[in-house]
Amino acid sequence: MTRRRSAYGARRRAPYAFLAPAVVLFLLFFALPIGYAIWLSLHRIEVQGLGLGSGARSEVWAGLGNYADALGDSELLASALRVLGYGLIVIPVMLGLALLFALLLDAERVRGRRVGRLVIFLPYAVPGIIAGMLWGFLYLPSVSPLHHVLDSVGLSAPDLLSGGPLYVAMANIAVWGGTGFNMIVIYTSLRAIPAEIYEAARLDGCSQLQIALRIKIPMVAPALVLTFFFSVIATLQVFNEPTTLRPLTNSIPTTWSPMMKVYQDAFRGGDIHAAAATAVVIAVVTLALSFAFLRVANSRNRQEEAAR
């Protein structure tokens, strides 16, 4: 009887034992940093006198003061508007190309499908900093082979590191690096569609274009929603592209994106409490936009299912 009870107790404790490592990692590397960032955002450094001596600088309660300063910061608003313009270029182009490549690879009579998947996905494996440096030197007129080729044929190369073309230059780096990942997600969803649906469509006289527009794209809508969701989050947190291109041009300020603003406040300005408040604001805005988008997507899916 005692052995049965001990075996039964061990079976009941087994799930918690398996979950314990994941829970510990979640608490240490996710929940604890978030809690510490929130704690920092609610405090500030108070300086007494000249700020010299051991007790001249002390951490005091600031309440929502740091959040009020962050929301009223004109530089943060300007960086958010720049990221908005950047996202309006990146997200449609990247997801459009990912969907196009996925449909092409999933089409019949396509040769080299495995090589095509690898070639399209390979830029995603390149670290963002390295990709930014590679493209940055291709944009730089003094070292770019593209500029030399255009000059040799009498054509003037555009300056991609200033003005409006700068957004296109940054967006190109993100599109080059992120299209492959989104393509794999959409392509995997396409491969999961039963072949019987395609056979029934062909018997009804549908062409490949009609199958793609009326069957494939509607059935991979959840994958499109997922990739759009990831793309929005990545766009709001853009940091690598402007930071890498900034040494090559004077057109990129130190607070070009909200994440650069956080970095500037924390490590250049030395105000980690203001940076924490700004980071929390960015996280809350990202969460709110993601939640709103998912609500809209789920409501549309429910309406389509009810219509069927």
C-alpha positions in Angstrom: 0.0 0.0 0.0 2.8 2.4 0.9 4.6 1.6 -2.4 1.4 2.3 -4.4 1.0 5.7 -2.6 4.6 6.6 -3.2 4.3 5.6 -6.9 1.1 7.6 -7.2 2.7 10.6 -5.6 5.7 10.4 -7.9 3.4 10.3 -10.9 1.6 13.4 -9.7 4.9 15.2 -9.1 6.4 14.2 -12.4 4.7 16.9 -14.5 5.8 19.7 -12.1 9.4 18.3 -12.2 9.4 18.5 -16.0 8.0 22.0 -16.0 10.4 23.3 -13.3 13.4 24.0 -15.5 11.2 26.0 -18.0 9.5 27.9 -15.2 12.9 28.7 -13.6 14.3 30.0 -16.9 11.1 32.0 -17.6 11.3 33.7 -14.2 15.1 34.4 -14.4 15.4 35.6 -18.0 11.9 37.0 -18.7 9.8 37.8 -15.7 12.6 39.1 -13.5 14.1 41.5 -16.1 10.6 42.9 -16.9 9.9 43.4 -13.2 13.3 45.1 -12.7 12.7 47.4 -15.7 9.3 48.4 -14.3 10.9 49.0 -10.9 13.6 51.2 -12.5 11.0 53.2 -14.4 9.3 54.1 -11.2 12.4 55.6 -9.6 14.9 58.4 -10.4 18.3 59.6 -9.2 18.2 62.6 -6.9 21.4 64.6 -6.7 22.3 66.7 -3.7 24.7 69.6 -3.9 27.4 69.1 -6.5 26.8 65.4 -6.7 30.1 64.5 -5.1 30.5 62.1 -2.2 29.0 58.8 -1.3 25.6 60.1 -0.3 25.2 62.8 -2.9 23.3 60.6 -5.3 20.4 58.5 -4.1 17.6 56.6 -5.8 14.2 57.9 -4.9 10.6 57.2 -5.8 9.4 59.0 -9.0 6.0 57.5 -9.5 4.8 58.1 -13.0 7.0 61.0 -13.6 9.4 59.2 -15.9 6.4 58.0 -18.0 5.0 61.5 -18.2 8.4 62.7 -19.5 8.6 59.9 -22.0 5.2 60.5 -23.4 5.9 64.2 -23.7 9.3 63.7 -25.3 9.3 65.2 -28.8 12.3 63.1 -29.8 10.4 59.9 -29.0 7.4 61.0 -31.0 9.6 61.9 -34.0 11.3 58.5 -33.8 8.0 56.8 -33.7 6.9 58.7 -36.9 10.1 57.7 -38.6 9.5 54.0 -37.7 5.9 54.3 -39.0 7.2 55.5 -42.4 9.8 52.7 -42.4 7.2 50.1 -41.5 4.9 51.2 -44.3 7.6 50.3 -46.8 9.0 47.2 -45.1 5.9 45.2 -44.1 3.9 45.2 -47.4 7.0 44.6 -49.6 8.4 41.9 -47.4 5.2 40.0 -46.9 4.3 40.4 -50.6 7.6 38.9 -51.7 7.4 36.1 -49.1 3.9 35.2 -50.4 5.0 35.4 -54.0 8.1 33.2 -53.4 6.0 30.7 -51.4 3.4 30.4 -54.2 6.1 30.0 -56.8 7.9 27.3 -54.9 4.6 25.5 -54.2 3.6 25.6 -57.9 3.7 22.5 -60.1 6.6 21.9 -62.5 9.0 24.0 -60.5 12.5 22.7 -60.6 15.2 23.4 -58.0 12.6 23.8 -55.2 15.1 22.8 -52.5 17.8 25.1 -53.8 15.3 27.9 -54.2 14.2 27.6 -50.6 17.8 27.6 -49.4 18.7 30.7 -51.5 15.7 32.7 -50.4 16.1 31.7 -46.7 19.9 32.1 -46.5 19.9 36.0 -46.0 17.9 35.4 -42.8 20.8 33.4 -41.4 23.1 36.4 -41.8 23.3 38.4 -38.5 21.6 41.8 -38.7 24.8 43.8 -37.9 26.7 42.0 -40.7 23.9 42.5 -43.2 23.8 46.2 -42.3 27.5 46.6 -42.8 27.4 44.8 -46.1 24.6 46.9 -47.5 26.1 50.0 -46.0 29.3 49.7 -48.0 27.2 48.9 -51.1 25.4 52.2 -50.5 28.5 54.2 -49.8 29.5 56.0 -53.1 33.3 55.9 -52.5 33.5 52.1 -52.1 30.4 50.8 -53.8 31.0 48.8 -56.9 27.5 49.6 -58.1 28.3 53.3 -58.1 31.5 52.7 -60.1 29.6 50.6 -62.6 27.0 53.4 -63.1 29.7 56.1 -63.3 31.4 54.1 -66.0 28.3 54.1 -68.2 27.6 57.7 -67.6 24.7 57.3 -65.1 24.5 59.2 -61.8 24.0 56.9 -58.8 21.3 58.0 -56.3 22.4 59.0 -52.8 20.7 56.3 -50.7 22.1 57.6 -47.4 20.2 60.8 -47.1 16.7 62.2 -47.5 13.8 60.0 -48.6 16.0 57.3 -50.2 17.4 56.6 -46.7 14.1 54.9 -45.8 14.3 52.7 -48.9 17.9 51.8 -48.1 17.0 50.7 -44.6 13.9 48.9 -45.7 15.9 47.0 -48.3 18.1 45.6 -45.6 15.1 44.4 -43.6 13.3 43.0 -46.6 16.5 41.2 -47.8 16.9 39.6 -44.3 13.3 38.9 -43.3 11.6 37.7 -46.5 13.1 34.2 -46.3 11.8 33.5 -42.8 8.3 34.7 -43.7 8.4 32.7 -46.9 9.2 29.5 -45.0 6.2 30.0 -42.7 3.9 30.6 -45.6 5.3 27.8 -47.7 5.0 25.3 -44.8 1.3 26.3 -44.5 0.9 25.8 -48.2 2.4 22.3 -48.1 -0.2 21.4 -45.4 -3.1 21.9 -47.7 -4.6 18.6 -48.7 -3.9 17.6 -52.4 -7.5 16.6 -52.8 -8.6 20.2 -52.8 -6.3 21.0 -55.7 -7.5 17.9 -57.6 -11.2 19.0 -57.1 -10.3 22.5 -58.3 -8.6 21.2 -61.5 -11.6 19.0 -62.2 -13.7 22.2 -62.0 -11.5 23.8 -64.6 -9.5 26.1 -62.4 -6.2 27.4 -63.7 -3.0 27.6 -61.6 -3.6 31.4 -61.1 -7.2 30.8 -59.9 -6.1 28.0 -57.6 -3.5 30.4 -56.1 -5.9 33.3 -55.7 -9.1 31.4 -54.6 -7.7 28.5 -52.7 -4.1 28.9 -51.6 -4.1 32.5 -50.4 -7.4 32.2 -48.4 -6.2 28.9 -46.8 -2.8 30.4 -45.7 -4.5 33.4 -44.1 -3.5 32.3 -40.6 0.1 32.1 -41.7 -0.2 35.6 -43.2 -1.6 36.9 -40.0 1.2 35.3 -38.0 3.9 36.8 -40.3 2.3 40.2 -40.2 2.2 40.0 -36.4 5.9 39.2 -36.2 6.8 41.9 -38.8 4.9 44.6 -36.8 6.8 43.7 -33.6 10.2 43.6 -35.5 9.4 47.0 -37.1 8.6 48.7 -33.8 11.9 47.4 -32.4 14.1 48.3 -35.3 17.6 49.0 -34.1 20.3 47.2 -36.2 19.8 48.9 -39.5 19.9 52.6 -38.4 22.6 51.9 -35.9 24.8 50.2 -38.4 24.3 52.8 -41.2 24.7 55.8 -38.8 28.6 56.0 -39.0 28.3 56.2 -42.8 26.0 59.3 -43.0 25.0 62.4 -41.0 21.3 61.9 -41.9 20.6 59.4 -39.1 20.3 61.0 -35.6 21.1 59.1 -32.5 17.4 58.8 -31.7 16.2 57.7 -35.2 14.1 54.9 -33.8 12.5 54.4 -30.3 14.9 51.7 -29.5 17.8 53.9 -30.3 16.3 56.5 -28.0 16.3 54.0 -25.2 19.9 53.1 -25.9 20.9 56.8 -26.1 19.2 57.6 -22.7 20.6 54.5 -20.9 24.2 54.3 -22.2 25.0 57.7 -23.6 22.9 60.0 -21.3 23.4 57.8 -18.2 19.7 58.0 -17.3 18.7 54.3 -17.0 15.5 55.1 -15.2 14.2 57.3 -18.1 15.3 54.6 -20.5 13.4 52.0 -18.6 10.2 54.1 -18.7 10.6 54.6 -22.5 11.2 50.8 -22.9 8.0 50.0 -20.9 6.0 52.5 -23.0 7.3 50.8 -26.2 6.4 47.4 -24.9 2.9 48.5 -23.9 2.3 50.1 -27.3 3.5 47.0 -29.0 1.3 44.8 -26.9 -1.7 47.0 -27.5 -1.2 47.0 -31.2 -0.6 43.3 -31.3 -3.7 42.6 -29.2 -5.9 44.9 -31.3 -4.7 43.3 -34.6 -5.3 39.8 -33.2 -8.8 40.7 -32.1 -9.6 42.1 -35.6 -8.1 39.0 -37.3 -10.0 36.6 -35.0 -13.3 38.5 -35.5 -12.9 38.3 -39.3 -12.2 34.6 -39.1 -15.3 34.0 -37.0 -17.4 36.0 -39.5 -16.0 34.0 -42.4 -16.7 30.7 -40.6 -20.3 31.9 -39.8 -20.8 32.9 -43.4 -19.8 29.4 -44.5 
